[in-house]
């Protein structure tokens, strides 16, 4: 094998050293580029299989690297996370023979095989359809299709807990002195962040477009400027006296999913540009952002719904006065509290003082996504586990009315 590989590499090196495509016509130029891309994909497939053997044989023990992924990343000049993904792909390929065959034939890029293998491993019946999509769709469209398969093949609780566990925000100064950010959020949190940035992005983009074509900033630079402008506005107008642009979250969902309360395979509930979310998450978006839901029935738009959770200023002042710390008995957390509808809006809960409370981030997460609940009895809050019967609006209203008397 080594002799054959060295022969191929020697021929390839000679080809590249003497590479000159200036004499080719347009058709042959296209053919040449496509052939070189196929060669690159073939080498990626061989490298992934070699990496799997390197890991299985513990050959990386003979280096000073802490894991096979660290050795592979250092040798290939890529990221550790990418090599971790490729090792996972290599482990999954024996269970996905069609994907394995396509990868070895040079039909799949590394990026596409990572998404395809992770989705097909959860739903093997989707493998054939995803392979067809990989051939016809762009990388962005293909990733969206794989995300839908993964979304449909796992429970909402599993997806949300996994994303919530992996959440992070890191920042550092790189070697050129540039400030860098890297983050990971749950899909609904990402949707809210992008919706909050969008009005500022529009303002920055409008200013950039007025400078003409030469002065127009790239899309990534516009987003960076928008994030900075949003941060500056929050710092200078944090008292709410001069509110900035309102954030709008756009959601696409199937009519049957909306009526049922959850999606089944083949149905869509997603934020364009962010990815699939659950129907409950779409209905339960937090904060003051508005939600615009386009309800689809097949290919037809059935309805456009505007939903919101804006709490009037007088009611919010009363809530801040009443709930000066997290209402969960024994918590006592006073900082970073979040507003919550005791009976969620998507279950018919109104924005009224008796149906509102303030919770710390941890208890808010347990209530929203794990199933814990709040009840009122004799003017006091009670905290129930996910197995308990949940409070009703009538019980809340009656207890608050009795306490007021």
N, C-alpha and C positions, 0 to 999 in steps of 0.2 A: 504493500500500500504506500509506504513512504517513498519508494523509488518512483512510483507512478505519480504521486503528488508533487514531488520535487521536479519531475519532468514538466508537469503542467505549469507549475509556478515559474519555471525557467522560461518556458515559451510565453507565458503571460507577461513576464518582466520584459522580455525582448520586444513584445508587441507594444507595450506602453512606452518603452524608451524610444522606439522609432515611430511613435504614433503620429500620423498626419492624415487627417480626413479632408484636406482642402480640395482633393480631386473628385470627391463624391458628388453626385447630383442630389437633389432634394429627397427623392424617394429612398435612395440608399443611405442618406444621412439619418433618416427616421429609422430605417431597419437596423443600422449600426447601433444607435442609442438603445433601441429595444433589446437587442441581443446582449449588450453590455449590462443592462439592468437585469436580464435573466441570469447572466453569469454571477452578478452580485448576489441575487437571491439564492442561487445554488450554493455559493460559498457560505452564506449565512446559515443555510440548513445544515451543511456539513459541520460548521463551527458549533452549532447548537448540539448536534449529536456527539461531537467530540467533547464538549463541555459536560454533557451528561456522564460520559465514561470517566472523565477526569474526576467528577464528584463521586461517582460510585466506587471507583478504585482507590479513592483517598490519595490520589497523586499530588494534590495540593498540599498535603502534609510536608512535602519536601521543599516547600517554599516558606517565606516568612509572612505569608498572608493568613488572616484569621478564618477565612472560609473560601470555598471554591468561587463564590460570586465575587469576593474581593480580588482574588487572583485574576479571574476572567476580565473584570472591569479594568484592572490595571494594565493587563496585556493588550486588550482590545481598544483601550482608550475610551470606554463608555462608562455609564453610571452603574453603580452597584445594584440599584433597583431594577434596571433593565436586565442585567444578567440574572437576577433572582427570578424575574418573569420568564426568561428563556429556559432556566432550569425547570421551572414549573411546567412549561410547555413540553419539554423533552420527557417529563414524567407522564404527561397526559397523552402523548401521541400514540403509544401502543393501544390505548382504549379508543382511539379515533382513527381508524385505518384510512378513511378517505382523506382526512386532513393531513395525515402522515404522508400519503402518496402525493398530494398536491404540494406539500412543502418540499419534499425531496425532488420534485420535478421542476422546481423553480417558479411555481405559479403563485406563491404567497410571499409577501414581505414579512420581515420580523414583526412589524407593528400589527399587521393583520392577523398573523398566526397567534399572537398573544391574545388578542380579543376573541378570535374564533375559538381557540381551545378552551378558554375560560368559560365561554357561553355554552359550547357544545358539551362540555363536561357536566354541566348542570342539567341540560336538556339534550340528550343524544339525538332525539328525533329532529332537532333543528339543524343538524350538521349539514345535510344536503342543501337546504335552503340558504344557509350562511355561506357555503362555498360558492353558490351561484351569485349571491350578493357581492362576495369578495371580488369576483371577476368583473362585475358590471359597475359597482358603485365606487365613489371616491372614499378615501380613508375616513373622512368625517361622517359620511352617510353610513358607511359600514359599521363604524363604532356605535352610532346611534342604534342600528339594528341589533347589534350584539348586546347593547345595554338593555334593550327591551326584552330580549330573551332572558338575560340574567334576572331582570326585574320580575318577569312572570314566573320564573322557576324557583324563587325563594320567597319566604314569607316577609311581610312588611316589617315585622318586629326584628327578624334576623338582619335584614338589610339596614334598618335604621341603627340598630345596636352596633353593627360592624362599622358603619360609617361614623357613628358617634365615638366609638372607641378610638378610631384612627384620626380623629380631628386634631389639627395642630395649626399653629401659626409661628413661623420662625423668621428671623431676620438676621442679617450679617453684612459686614463690609467686605467686598471682594478685593482681589489683589490690586485693582485699579482705583480703589477708594470709592466704589459705587455702592449705594445702599440697595440690598437685595431682599426680596420677600418670597416666601414659599408657604403655601397653606393648603389645608384640606378640610372640607366641611361636609355635612350632610347635604343632600340635594336641595331640600327646602331652604336651608340656611344659605346655600350658594345662590338660590333664586332671589332671596331677599337682598343679599349683598349686591348682586348685579342690578336688581331693580332700583336700589338706592343710588347706585352710581349712574344709572342711565340718564336721568335729567341733567346731571353735570356733564356727562359725555356729550349730550346734544349741544349744550352751551359752548363747550370747548370746540366741538366739531364745527359749529357755526362760525366761531371766530376764526378758526383755521381756514375754512373755505373762502372767507372774505379776503384772504391774503393771495388768492390765486393759486394756480397749479404748482408753481415753484415753492410757495410758502406753506403748502398743505402738509400737515404732519401725518405720519403713518398711523394706522388704526391703533397699534399698541401704544404709541406715544400719546395719542388722544386719551386712551383709557387711563394711562398713568397720570396725566394732567388732571383728569376728572377726579381720580381718587384723591389727589392732593387738594383740589378745590373743595371737595366734600369735607375733608379733614379740617381745612381752614375755616369753612363755614361752621362746622360743629364747634370749633374752639371759640369763635367770635360771637356766635348766636346760640350758645348752649342753653340759654334761659328760656328759649321758646318764643321770645318776643318778636323774632324775625324769621319765621320758618322758611326753610329752603324749598326747592322743588319737591313736589309729591312723587313718591316712588310708585311705579305701576308694575305688578307682576303679571305676566301673560301665561295662561295655562291652556293647553289643549286636552280635552278629554272626551271619551265616547259617552253618548247619552245613556246607554245601558249601564256603563260603569258608574256614572253619576247617580243613577236611580238605585243601583244595587249597593253602592258604598265601597266597592272595591273592583279591581280589574281582574279579568280572566285572560288566559293566553290569547293573543290576537287583538286585544283592546289597548287603547292608548290613554294614558294620563301623564302628561309630561310638560315641562317648561322648556320651550325651544331654546337651544343653546346651552342648556344645563343638563337635561336628561329626564328619565322617568321618575315620577314621585307617586305616592299613593293618593287615592281620592281623599282619604282622611287628612293627609298632609296638605293637599290643595285647599280643602275647606278650612283647615285649621292654621293657616299662615298667621304668624304672630306679628305684633307691631302695628304701626300705622300705615303700612303699605297697602295699597288697594290691589285687589286681585281681579283680573279680567279673564273670565273663563269662556273659551269658545267651545261650545258643546257640539260634537260631530255625531251625525247619524249616517253611517257609511261615508260617502264623500260629500254629503250636504251639511251645511252649517245649520243646526237646528235652533240654536239660541246663543246669545251672548249675555253673560251674567256678570254684573259688577258686584263684588263682595267687599266688605270692609269691616275693620275692627276699631275705628276711631272712637275714642272715649272723650266725651265733652269735657272741657276744661274744669267746670264746676264739679262734675262727678269725679274726675281724677283727683282734684284737691281733697274731696271728701274721702276718697279711697286712701290717699297718702296719710291723711290724719288718722283714719281708723286702723289701717294695717301698717304700723310703723316698723314691724319686723315680719319675717316669714311667719305665716299663720299656722304652719304645722307645729303642733304642741311639742315643746322641748327644743325647737330649732334655735330661735333667737337671732338668726342672721339678719343684719340690718342694711347691708350694703349690696348693691348690684341686684336688687329685687326685680322680679319680672311680673307683669300683670297677667292674670289668668281668668278665663271664663270657667267657673266651676262646672256648669253643664255646658259643654262645648257648643260653639255656634252651629257646627254641622249637625248637631243633635237637637237644634231648636233653642239653644240657650241664648237669651237676650243680653244686650249690653246694658245691664241695670246694676245698681250698687249691690243688691243682695246676691247677684250672680257673679260678682267680681271679687277677686282677692289678690294679694301679693305673695309670691313664693320666691325662695332662693332658687338659683339655677338648677341645683341637684334635685330638689323636690318637684320643681316644675317638669324636669325631664322624666322623673318617675311617674308623675301623674299623666303626662301627655303620651308617653310611649310605652310604659311598662304596665299601666292599668291601675295604679294606685288612685285613691279617691278621697275627697273631702266631704264631710257632712257637718251639719249644725245641730246642736242640741243645747237647749237652755242658754242660748247666747254664746256658746263656745264652739270652736272648731274641733272636729274629730278627724283623725287620719286613719284611713282604712287601707288594708292590703289589697292586692289585685284580685283576691278571691272573694272580697266582700261585695254585697249588693250596693250599687252606686246610688248616690243621693238624687232626688228629683227636684224639679223647680218648685213644686208645691211645698215640699218640706222646707226648702230654703226660705221661701217667702213667708211661710207661717212662723218660722222661728224668728226671723228678723222683725216681723210684725209684733210678735209677743214680747221681744226684747225692747222694742220701742215703747210699748205701753208700760 
